[in-house]
Amino acid sequence: MPFKFWKREKPGKEKGGAEEKTAPEKEAAPPKVDVAAPDSAGSAAAVAPTAQAPAPAEKPPEAAPTDLDAAVAELHAGLVDLGLTIPGTKVVFEKKVAAYPEGTGAFLATYRAMPYRAGTRVLAGWLGFRAPADFDPEKLLTDVNLRLSSFKLSLQMTDLTWLDQELSLRKGRLRMGDVERVVRFKDARDFIRGVNDLIAPRKLAFLELETWSSDFAFLLVRDPHWDKLAATKLVVVKAPQTAVGGECGECGAAVGENWHDCLSCGAVFGTD
């Protein structure tokens, strides 16, 4: 009896259908790496030249001793005449000028060109104190009391509160002895005005010195010589009594010569 052989079906082939052939997958080609061709200098990439930093400004040469001594003597004598210091401070004043930030040469050049600027700067750094635009009332009061202590006076402040933070408007209650005053202020200038109202009966006043910036500087004096302070070319004191240099272009208020801004509306005139 003959044997029958049955063909085993291969995988992927259905009965009655043709066998499916699968094309072999190609191997992925290795990534192509671009190699930069060397330039004429033999490097793979051109290197941009490094910019040279600007050289720092040279410090002006120191002033000749004879010229410096003459300027210092003239300025100090003028400050004494204005009632801003006393004759016995000349030696200390000479040391302050010698420590001028840019050197004595810069001081002498500024004094010859703009004596009011050199004089105000030295005076503020010597006997005055500063307050930034965003000043701290408590710290400013500490500076005030440090100067008033020479006259055995002191101020206290209570009830410090904000009235309008967007306008930087605050108020506080200042007291000296049995006298009290509520002070509303937006800046250090307003605050010092309130202080001056309290100490005026003692013939004392904090003068505002020009800074040609947004900061403030103040100096305590006894019985200010307003007529001389308004006319001098050696220092710039900002007060209604010294506003004799014209009018503000914004509000029409009186302003002083070489002022940086208006006391009434705050309009800025310039840096000098």
C-alpha positions in Angstrom: 0.0 0.0 0.0 1.6 3.2 -1.1 2.4 5.8 1.6 1.1 9.4 1.3 3.4 12.2 2.3 1.9 15.4 3.6 3.9 18.5 3.1 4.3 20.6 6.3 3.2 24.2 5.8 5.8 26.8 6.5 5.0 29.7 8.8 3.6 32.7 7.0 1.8 30.7 4.4 -1.9 30.2 4.6 -3.7 27.4 3.0 -4.4 28.0 -0.6 -2.3 31.2 -0.6 1.1 32.1 -1.8 4.0 32.3 0.7 4.8 35.9 1.9 8.3 36.9 1.5 9.7 39.5 3.9 12.5 41.6 2.6 15.5 41.7 5.0 15.9 44.9 6.9 18.9 47.1 6.0 21.3 48.0 8.7 21.2 51.6 9.8 24.0 53.6 8.4 26.4 55.0 11.0 25.8 58.8 11.6 27.9 61.0 9.3 30.3 63.2 11.2 31.2 66.4 9.5 34.8 67.3 10.0 35.5 71.0 9.7 38.2 71.6 7.2 41.1 73.5 8.7 41.3 77.2 7.7 44.3 78.9 6.4 45.7 79.2 9.9 45.3 75.5 10.4 42.6 75.7 13.0 39.2 74.0 12.8 37.3 77.3 13.4 38.3 80.9 13.2 38.6 82.6 16.6 37.2 86.1 16.9 39.6 88.6 18.4 39.0 89.5 22.0 37.9 93.1 22.6 40.3 95.1 24.7 38.8 96.6 27.9 38.9 100.4 28.1 41.8 101.7 30.1 40.7 103.3 33.4 40.7 107.0 33.5 43.9 108.5 34.8 43.8 110.2 38.2 44.6 113.9 37.9 48.0 114.8 39.2 48.2 116.1 42.7 47.9 119.9 43.1 51.0 122.0 43.7 51.2 122.7 47.5 51.3 126.5 47.1 48.2 126.5 44.9 46.3 124.0 47.1 47.2 125.9 50.3 45.8 129.1 48.8 42.6 127.5 47.7 42.0 125.8 51.0 42.7 129.0 53.0 40.3 130.9 50.8 37.5 128.3 51.0 37.9 127.8 54.7 37.8 131.6 55.4 34.7 131.8 53.3 32.9 129.1 55.2 33.9 130.8 58.5 32.4 134.1 57.2 29.2 132.2 56.3 28.9 130.9 59.8 29.2 127.3 58.8 32.4 126.6 60.8 34.8 128.3 63.1 38.5 129.5 62.6 39.9 126.7 64.8 38.9 124.0 62.4 41.3 124.9 59.6 43.8 122.1 60.3 41.0 119.5 60.2 39.6 121.1 57.1 42.9 120.8 55.3 42.9 117.0 56.1 39.4 116.7 54.6 40.5 118.4 51.4 43.6 116.2 51.3 41.3 113.1 51.4 39.2 114.4 48.4 38.0 111.2 46.6 39.6 112.0 43.3 42.7 113.6 44.7 43.8 117.2 45.5 44.3 117.9 41.8 40.6 117.2 41.1 39.6 119.3 44.0 41.6 122.3 42.8 40.4 121.9 39.2 36.7 121.8 40.5 37.3 124.7 42.9 38.6 126.9 40.1 35.8 126.0 37.7 32.9 125.5 40.1 33.8 126.7 43.6 30.3 126.1 44.9 30.5 122.4 43.9 33.8 121.7 45.5 32.9 123.7 48.6 29.5 122.0 49.1 31.0 118.5 48.6 33.7 119.0 51.1 31.4 120.6 53.6 28.8 117.8 53.3 31.4 115.1 53.7 33.0 116.8 56.7 30.2 118.2 58.9 27.0 117.1 57.2 25.1 113.8 57.0 23.3 112.2 54.1 19.9 110.5 53.6 18.9 108.5 50.6 15.7 109.0 48.6 14.2 105.8 50.3 15.4 106.9 53.7 14.6 105.3 57.1 13.0 107.9 59.4 14.4 106.2 62.5 17.9 106.2 61.2 17.6 109.8 60.1 16.4 110.8 63.5 19.4 109.1 65.0 21.7 111.3 62.8 19.7 114.4 63.8 20.0 113.6 67.5 23.7 113.0 67.2 24.1 116.6 66.1 21.6 118.0 68.5 23.4 116.3 71.4 26.1 119.1 71.2 23.4 121.5 72.4 22.0 119.0 74.9 18.8 118.5 72.9 17.1 115.3 71.7 13.9 114.5 69.8 11.7 111.5 70.1 9.3 110.0 67.5 6.1 108.0 68.0 3.1 106.9 66.0 5.0 106.4 62.7 2.5 105.2 60.2 1.9 105.2 56.4 -0.7 107.5 54.9 -0.3 106.5 51.3 2.5 104.0 50.3 2.1 104.7 46.6 2.9 108.4 47.2 5.5 107.5 49.9 3.5 109.6 52.3 4.0 108.9 56.1 3.4 110.7 59.3 4.8 110.6 62.8 4.7 112.5 66.0 7.9 114.4 67.0 8.5 115.6 70.5 11.2 117.8 72.1 10.7 118.2 75.8 7.0 119.3 76.3 6.5 120.3 72.7 5.0 117.9 70.1 4.3 118.2 66.4 2.7 115.9 63.9 4.9 115.7 60.8 3.7 114.5 57.4 6.5 113.7 55.0 7.3 112.1 51.7 11.1 112.5 51.8 13.9 113.4 54.1 13.5 117.1 53.2 9.9 117.1 54.6 11.0 115.3 57.7 13.8 117.8 58.4 11.3 120.7 58.0 9.4 119.2 60.9 12.5 119.0 62.9 13.4 122.6 62.1 10.0 123.8 63.3 10.8 122.3 66.7 14.3 123.6 67.1 13.7 127.1 65.6 13.1 128.7 69.0 16.6 127.6 70.0 18.0 129.5 66.9 19.1 126.2 65.4 18.4 124.9 61.9 19.4 122.0 59.7 20.5 123.4 56.3 19.9 121.3 53.2 23.1 121.1 51.1 22.8 120.5 47.4 24.0 117.0 46.3 23.1 117.2 42.5 21.4 113.8 42.9 18.3 112.2 44.5 20.0 112.0 47.9 19.9 114.6 50.6 22.5 116.2 52.8 22.0 118.3 55.9 24.2 120.4 58.2 23.3 121.8 61.6 24.1 125.5 62.2 23.2 128.1 64.8 21.5 131.3 63.7 21.9 130.9 59.9 23.2 134.0 58.0 20.6 133.8 55.3 21.6 136.9 53.4 25.2 135.6 53.0 24.1 132.1 52.2 21.9 133.4 49.4 24.7 135.4 47.8 27.7 133.1 48.2 29.5 131.2 45.4 31.2 128.8 47.7 28.4 126.6 48.8 24.8 125.8 47.7 22.2 125.8 50.5 18.7 125.0 49.5 16.0 126.9 51.4 13.2 129.5 50.6 15.6 132.1 52.0 18.2 131.3 49.3 15.8 131.0 46.4 17.1 134.0 44.5 18.2 132.5 41.3 15.1 132.6 39.2 11.8 130.7 38.8 11.0 127.0 38.3 9.8 126.4 34.8 7.2 123.9 36.0 5.5 125.6 38.9 6.9 129.1 38.9 8.3 128.9 42.4 11.4 130.8 43.3 14.6 128.7 43.0 18.3 129.2 43.8 21.3 129.4 41.6 22.9 126.0 40.8 20.0 124.1 42.3 19.4 120.5 41.1 15.6 120.5 41.7 12.7 122.6 42.8 11.8 122.7 46.5 8.1 123.1 45.7 7.3 120.7 42.9 10.4 118.5 42.7 11.1 119.3 39.0 14.7 118.4 38.1 16.7 121.1 36.4 19.9 119.1 35.7 23.0 117.5 37.2 24.8 120.8 37.8 
